[in-house]
Amino acid sequence: MMSWPKALAPVLAVVLAAACAVPTRWENPGVPRDRWPGDKAACRAQAAAEAERGYVRGRGYRIQDDDTRTDPLRARMARFDAVKKRDDLFARCMRARGYREVKKSGGRGE
């Protein structure tokens, strides 16, 4: 059986890598700036809905052998996976709309 520190090491590595990530924003020079927030909101909503469907569907398939309702660690990991999926879907949606991710350069945020 694997010890807790060894089991949590990969999770900690991902969290630390995310914490060190360079802040970015999404830009599309071919679209008026006043439309950027609407596009971003639409992609966030679409990504959240799709990731949530996958999370619920995935939990349903694992109930027999991996009941996340009674295993808090597995529940947190499943939620972490869903959040990562949501972020990936959001980025894919923004790219499909012609946006590109650029590093923030101080000053104003997104």
VMD Tcl script that draws the C-alpha trace (Angstrom):
set ca {
  {0.00 0.00 0.00}
  {1.29 3.45 -0.93}
  {1.80 6.01 1.87}
  {-0.17 9.28 1.86}
  {2.83 11.50 1.08}
  {3.78 9.37 -1.92}
  {0.16 9.18 -3.10}
  {-0.30 12.94 -2.90}
  {3.05 13.91 -4.48}
  {1.68 14.01 -8.07}
  {-1.26 16.16 -6.97}
  {1.04 18.53 -5.11}
  {3.28 18.82 -8.18}
  {0.34 19.83 -10.36}
  {-0.89 22.38 -7.81}
  {2.57 23.92 -7.47}
  {3.04 24.08 -11.23}
  {-0.32 25.84 -11.58}
  {0.63 28.32 -8.85}
  {3.80 29.21 -10.74}
  {2.03 29.63 -14.07}
  {2.40 32.96 -15.85}
  {-0.83 35.00 -15.83}
  {-2.38 35.25 -19.29}
  {-5.33 36.84 -21.06}
  {-7.20 36.08 -24.27}
  {-6.99 38.43 -27.27}
  {-8.43 38.45 -30.76}
  {-7.36 41.43 -32.88}
  {-10.02 40.55 -35.48}
  {-12.88 41.09 -33.03}
  {-13.90 44.39 -31.39}
  {-12.68 44.55 -27.76}
  {-16.20 45.15 -26.47}
  {-17.14 41.67 -27.73}
  {-14.29 39.87 -25.90}
  {-16.10 39.61 -22.53}
  {-19.20 38.12 -24.19}
  {-17.15 35.54 -26.08}
  {-15.25 34.69 -22.91}
  {-18.49 34.30 -20.93}
  {-20.03 32.09 -23.63}
  {-16.96 29.83 -23.69}
  {-16.88 29.63 -19.89}
  {-20.55 28.64 -19.74}
  {-20.20 26.06 -22.51}
  {-17.05 24.56 -20.97}
  {-18.55 24.46 -17.46}
  {-21.71 22.72 -18.67}
  {-19.78 20.11 -20.68}
  {-17.28 19.43 -17.88}
  {-20.08 19.09 -15.32}
  {-21.92 16.60 -17.54}
  {-18.72 14.55 -17.82}
  {-18.14 14.74 -14.07}
  {-21.65 13.53 -13.24}
  {-21.55 10.87 -15.94}
  {-18.12 9.66 -14.76}
  {-19.25 9.40 -11.15}
  {-22.24 7.35 -12.24}
  {-20.06 4.82 -14.00}
  {-17.74 4.38 -11.02}
  {-20.35 4.04 -8.27}
  {-20.09 0.23 -8.05}
  {-16.34 -0.03 -7.44}
  {-15.36 3.52 -6.49}
  {-18.08 5.31 -4.60}
  {-16.95 8.95 -4.51}
  {-19.81 9.73 -2.14}
  {-18.01 7.89 0.68}
  {-14.39 8.51 -0.34}
  {-13.55 12.22 0.04}
  {-10.12 11.94 -1.60}
  {-11.55 10.30 -4.71}
  {-14.33 12.88 -4.78}
  {-11.80 15.74 -4.64}
  {-9.68 14.14 -7.35}
  {-12.72 13.65 -9.58}
  {-13.63 17.31 -9.06}
  {-10.03 18.36 -9.79}
  {-10.20 16.39 -13.06}
  {-13.49 18.09 -13.94}
  {-11.99 21.55 -13.33}
  {-8.98 20.72 -15.49}
  {-11.29 19.45 -18.22}
  {-13.37 22.65 -17.94}
  {-10.25 24.79 -18.36}
  {-9.15 22.76 -21.39}
  {-12.60 23.05 -22.98}
  {-12.63 26.80 -22.33}
  {-9.25 27.24 -24.03}
  {-10.35 25.11 -26.98}
  {-13.51 27.22 -27.37}
  {-11.57 30.49 -27.26}
  {-9.08 29.24 -29.85}
  {-11.94 28.09 -32.08}
  {-13.26 31.68 -31.96}
  {-9.88 32.99 -33.09}
  {-8.51 34.12 -29.73}
  {-4.97 33.54 -28.61}
  {-3.59 33.39 -25.09}
  {-0.96 36.04 -24.34}
  {1.08 36.81 -21.22}
  {-0.28 39.63 -19.10}
  {2.06 42.58 -18.95}
  {1.16 44.32 -15.69}
  {-1.35 47.15 -15.61}
  {-4.93 46.27 -16.41}
  {-6.03 42.65 -16.15}
  {-8.05 40.90 -18.79}
}
mol new
graphics top color blue
foreach p $ca { graphics top sphere $p radius 0.5 }
foreach p [lrange $ca 0 end-1] q [lrange $ca 1 end] { graphics top cylinder $p $q radius 0.2 }
display resetview
